[in-house]
Amino acid sequence: MKCTMLLVLILSIAATGSALAMEKNGGLAASYVTPDGDFDDLVDPGWGLSAIFDYNMAQMVDISGSVGWYRFGGTTRPSGLQTVRLNVWEFAAGPQFDFGKLYLGVEGAYSTNIDEWGFVPNIGFRKDLIDIGVRYKMTEDSNYYAVRAGFFF
């Protein structure tokens, strides 16, 4: 699975060719993250900061990417055991399809401290330089939602 995701990322970036030189957008974003599934038993919701990128490839297709840091809160389990806060760095990239102001995408991502590759389907709304989106990170052991608000410059 790791090889497949890595191959998809490499092919997506390689397929852009000279399109990467045409238009480059970068920005910053803040996120509210909340764990899902079994991961919810280990950590509490948290927040994060990201550097975000959007490279225009074709009329409706972009390559999006981000380098983000998330801090999940510690939680107390029913047994009384307390877990510590978890800091996660996430590196993600993949295709994004633009439908006017609405976009849909899927990224391959690697997360440190969890040490897992996963998929990140996302949907969002972009108006001028403002970007608001919802992402769902899926890995084998840790799933979480991120509501992200960003600004491109």
Sequence and secondary structure as in RCSB ss.txt:
>XXXX:A:sequence
MKCTMLLVLILSIAATGSALAMEKNGGLAASYVTPDGDFDDLVDPGWGLSAIFDYNMAQMVDISGSVGWYRFGGT
TRPSGLQTVRLNVWEFAAGPQFDFGKLYLGVEGAYSTNIDEWGFVPNIGFRKDLIDIGVRYKMTEDSNYYAVRAG
FFF
>XXXX:A:secstr
 HHHHHHHHHHHHHTTGGGGGT EEEEEEEEEEEEEGGGGGT EEEEEEEEEEEEE SSSEEEEEEEEEEEEE  
B TTS B   EEEEEEEEEEEEEETTEEEEEEEEEETTTTEEEEEEEEEEEETTEEEEEEEEB SS EEEEEEEE
EE 
